Structures are given as C-alpha cells and as structure tokens.
Amino acid sequence: MTQQFPRFQPGKAAIFSGAGQPFRLVEGEVPPIGKGEILVRNRYTTICGSDVHTYCGHRKEPGEVVLGHEIVGEVLWFDPETSMEDYKGNPVQIGDRIVWSIFAVPAHTAPPRPDMPQKSDGLFKYGHAPAIHNDIFNGGLANYCVLRANTAFLKISADIPLKVAATISCAHATVAGGLRIAGEIKGKKVMIFGAGLLGLSCGAMCRQAGASWIGLVDNDNTRLQWGTKFGADEGYLFSNYPDQHTKPWPDADIVFDMTGNADAMNAGIGLLALGGCAVWIGAVFPSKPVQINAEQVVRKLLTIRGLHNYNYDDFVNAALFVENNYRKYPFEELVEKEFKLHEVETAFGFANREKPVRVGIEIS
Amino acid sequence: MTQQFPRFQPGKAAIFSGAGQPFRLVEGEVPPIGKGEILVRNRYTTICGSDVHTYCGHRKEPGEVVLGHEIVGEVLWFDPETSMEDYKGNPVQIGDRIVWSIFAVPAHTAPPRPDMPQKSDGLFKYGHAPAIHNDIFNGGLANYCVLRANTAFLKISADIPLKVAATISCAHATVAGGLRIAGEIKGKKVMIFGAGLLGLSCGAMCRQAGASWIGLVDNDNTRLQWGTKFGADEGYLFSNYPDQHTKPWPDADIVFDMTGNADAMNAGIGLLALGGCAVWIGAVFPSKPVQINAEQVVRKLLTIRGLHNYNYDDFVNAALFVENNYRKYPFEELVEKEFKLHEVETAFGFANREKPVRVGIEIS
C-alpha cells in the first residue's frame, strides 16, 4: 500500500533581504519531498548571535534567506517506503521530535577530512541558503523545514523544553567540538572568555567533564552572574584585566575564547600554564590581529586551536549533554524573551538592542 | 671484590665566562663518581646554534659554564656494584658509546606533566650548568662529563660517525618532538622554514615518516641546496615570499618553524591548508610578535603548537632515526669544519662568522 504525498497547508517563512530591510512574511506551498528527505514542522527557533550579525549587516548572505539555524521540530512526513533512522541509528516515526545539524554534505561528496564534514565542497547550510521559488523551507524562521538527504539529525526526548532543544544544533554542538579539540578536561583548570550561550554551555560541559576549576570572563556583570549556575567557580570582568590592584588572574590549563576579541585571545594565552591549550571559537568575523609572543608559545609548549562549526560526533555529544543535563543547568532561563514568527522584526530589534543571551521564536 | 674508584688523568675544560671574554682552558681532577652517576670520556661535541647565541651574548648563562650539549662519549666508569642500564634497558659496559639527554630531572622530582620532563623544577642541563670548583665536567667542551643519576642515556652503535652521533641529543631529538606534536605525517604535505640542522633533519624525518611532499624555506640558497639530499622536494627563498611573479607557494598540511622569525611564522600559517598544524620550535629568543589572523585560524580549523627541547620518547626516537638513516642522509657533511678542544676560540669565531650548519670539536 503506497502512501501518496499528502497535501499540507501552505507554510509561512520570514524572508530576510538584507540589513535595514524589513523581514517579509511570505506563504508558500510545501514542495515535494524526495527520497531521503524529511519534511519537518518547525516548533521553535532561537536567534543565534550570528543571525543578529547578519541582521545588522556585519555579515552578508547571498541574496534572500530564511534565517535561523538553531531549530527543533517534529517529523511531519518522509517517503513511507524508506525506513528512516536518525544519525545514531534509532528508528524514526512521523511525530518524533528531532534536531538536525546546521549543514548537509552533498551526496557523493567526500569531506576534505573525515573529522571536518562541515568544510565539504558545496555544503548546504540551514538558515544560510538562498530562499527562492518553492525552496523557502530551509531555515528556522518558517513553519516548515525540508531536511535534505545526508542531514545528520537526532531524535530527542519530548521532555526537553523546546527552547533548550533548539540550541543543540549550533551553540552546544560547537562547544562540544571545543571540548573535543581541547583534549582531556578532567582535573584541568579552565578559563572561558565570553559568557554568552557558548561560554555558559562550555562552563556546564567542562563541569560535567570533571574540570577542577572553571573561571568565566566577560565585560558584563549580569552575564557573569549566570556563571555560577553553569558550573563556573569564579567570574572576572574583562575590563579589570590586567589588574595590578587585585590578585592576579589564575593560570589555566585550557582557555576557551567565545568572544572573537583579539585582546581577550591575547589575555587568554597569557594565562596558559605549561602545556596549556587555547581553543578559539569566537573569531568568525574580521578583527585586528592577535599579537602572539612566539617565545612564550615555544618555552611553555602551548597549543592554539581554532574551531569553526562542528562535526557529527560533536553534534551527538551535544544532544547527549543536553538530554542528560537540561534539568541541572537552567538553560531555559537564557532564552530571555519569546516572540511569535510574525513578530520576527520585533524579535531581532530586541535581540540587537538588549543583547539577551537568546531570543526565542515560537512557531505554531 | 669491590673495585676502588680508579685514578684518572686530570681533565681539561674550556670555560666560558661571558661574551667577549676568551675561553679559558683549565685542568681539573676527576671528582668522585657517586651511585647512579657515570664518568664519560667525551669524544666529540658539535656546536649548536644556541651555543653561538651564548658566545655572542644574545643569551646569558648564570656565571661561568662549560658550553656544548651535543655530545657523544664513552662510558669510562661507574660504580661496579651497580648494574647499569641505558634508558631502553640495555645493559651498559665500560667502553660503550653513549649519547645522553641534555637534561636530568632531580631525584624525587615529579615532572610538571609526564610528557614534559624537560620542564621539571630544579632541572639540570648539560652545557648550561655553573662550572665551579671540581664540578667543571658537565658540558661538551671538556674531555670528561659526569652524568648525573636520572640522566636518560642511550647506548649507540660505534659505527655511527661521532660527528653525527653528537647531534642526536639536541637537534634530532628536538625534531623528533616536533614530529610527535605535529601528529600523523604520512601522506601529508610539509613545509619547513629554516634549512639549518633542525630543518634538514626534519626533512629527512618527514621523508622517512611518509610525507607526500616536503618543501624547505631559507634565506640562503646554499642551504636550500642541501635540501634535496635531506628529503625535500623543493626549496624556496624566503626573500621571494610573497612572490607575485612566480607560481604561488603551495599549501601545506604541516608547517615547521625552525627560524624563530616572526615573518616566517606568519608566512607559515598563511600556507596552512584546512585543519593544518604549525609547529613552532625556533622561537627561543625574544622577537616581535607574530600577527595572527584569528578568523583564519578558526575558519580553517588550524592548530599552532610550540615545542621547547624534547622528552624521553623523542630522544629515543631520534637515536633510532639516526641509527637507521645515517647512511641514507649525509648528516656528516653538515659538520662543515672540525677543530680540537684547544682551538675552541677559533671554532666559535668561525661558527659565528661563517654560519656553517655545524662546527665539530674533536676531543682526544
């Protein structure tokens, strides 16, 4: 008994055409869903810092896009003759709650390195793809999303609050990648620059991974106060660095930079103990160069590692981390204000003006 | 039958008192050799670049020293009631040819990290220790050396030319450490900045480790010409970088810096392919900062790692590399001129003026 592709209600998508231009809420038909693809009903999208950068014109998209890549949704349809499994091999049914990787590697494309699928040629990225014709359902600011074949997606528990689940596929997965390249965390002293969602997630993940001490640095005291709820032992105002008047900042075995600020990256390297490792994640925009004292890097046997996006293992680890810990750390509270899809203009204005950790878009 | 400590001929040592002051050749009695110590008859010492730096006053020693830490010698005596074994557990006899680590960790001292014994508190370094009273036999520019307990030493074949064996304990061991932290070499494209002994050894080691392509960069064409004999596929004059007129320099998966030159380190990072790793070894002196484009490090997922000296595994691997390959690569030819111990002043003058890859001191 072959099931026909059902007729779905037309969907809505908020089209972004460029900085300074208002979002346009457009309606469109659900396109046919091909083999290996999944039609998802988006349930919730959080606005990532990079979405706000795009909104402000600090980074450019190629034409019109449907922004939003921190998304959680429900499986609405896939070819019923396919036995669909998630990335971990769990069978998937219509109605299952899922999150998916921000990128999809094109079919028959080998990643440039096995551990870096996110750098494959011709990579497709949700929330960054051109919104054209009937292909507008490829981002979070829409009520549908069509998952391409080869998209790593994971079934998650419906108990995880939507606003927390949405952040798995960007913030938490990237942080999981940071921990992977930092090496062993257990027993290590960790300093985290930047107390946004990445920094706070990093605090919690390092705490769960057995760090012996965790410090958090930011320019904003309100954000630093979040720190203690997310595993941090101490918070430091960056404006006090270097501070001759109070005790010196402690050494760290591992420093994470979520800021992309050259002065913060410099300061981080200065804190590293013998054999220490600096993980740079935040520097995804042009900035002044980081001035590195190479003699210090050599004599202290330091490591500096950059990370952009994440790989499949990181995504799996992030989902596992959130599933195991969403009750322990109040990630829900970091979505400081919620809007509906038709309020997207107001939501971005708020995000840009008030700098909340996250703004959420409920999609109904 | 307890063997008494025999009387040895008094020894000679060339004392260095500071830049601009002539070496003094002094004579001294052999001190009593304690349990776990070894009296070595030095056979050959090569003058390392860092010795020349000290000679010129670019780096300072604490008082008078016997320079020279690239040394090969013969076991002359140890407590006959001790069953002496080298670092690999091979039994050692009087008369055996040995090389030893440039450092000795004090007894009952735990290294700060298991993989970094060279950074232990109170570390003793041959060729860098104060030459005082009857403790002048602790460097290469003398005809004896007293090996402290806890010195990692290795028995080596007497077939290895002395001038090649001498360089195991500094140049080759450091390069072996560089390969260790660079990760997998097999199939990788490698660019090496600096065609001195470290760079040439690195070329040969990477060739043996299965690199798919090896480039060598230097300011000196003569040195670049050595490259092809030491595994390099191509040589590049650094003065031609960046060269708009000829083909662009190729990307590299791994870049080694043996120069300590900030411009070279910058250029090296610029050549790195996705996921590439820069290993910095040369920057053991103050220099202008290296200007790092952090966005490039992040988006290309690059790694930068510093190395100072080496650990025991590196020392073992270096000795193995030399033993297996001294016939394949003409390391002998890199010791461009030889002197006797009493000609040490002339030797350093020559080394400083003519910049040979190495100058050798035959010790008889």
Interface residues (C-beta under 8 A of the other chain):
Chain A: P112 R113 D115 M116 K119 G260 A262 M265 L274 G275 W280 I281 G282 A283 V284 F285 P286 S287 P289 V290 Q291 I292 N293 A294 E295 Q296 V297 V298 R299 K300 L301 L302 T303 I304 R305 G306 L307 H308
Chain B: P112 R113 D115 M116 K119 G260 A262 M265 L274 G275 W280 I281 G282 A283 V284 F285 P286 S287 P289 V290 Q291 I292 N293 A294 E295 Q296 V297 V298 R299 K300 L301 L302 T303 I304 R305 G306 L307 H308
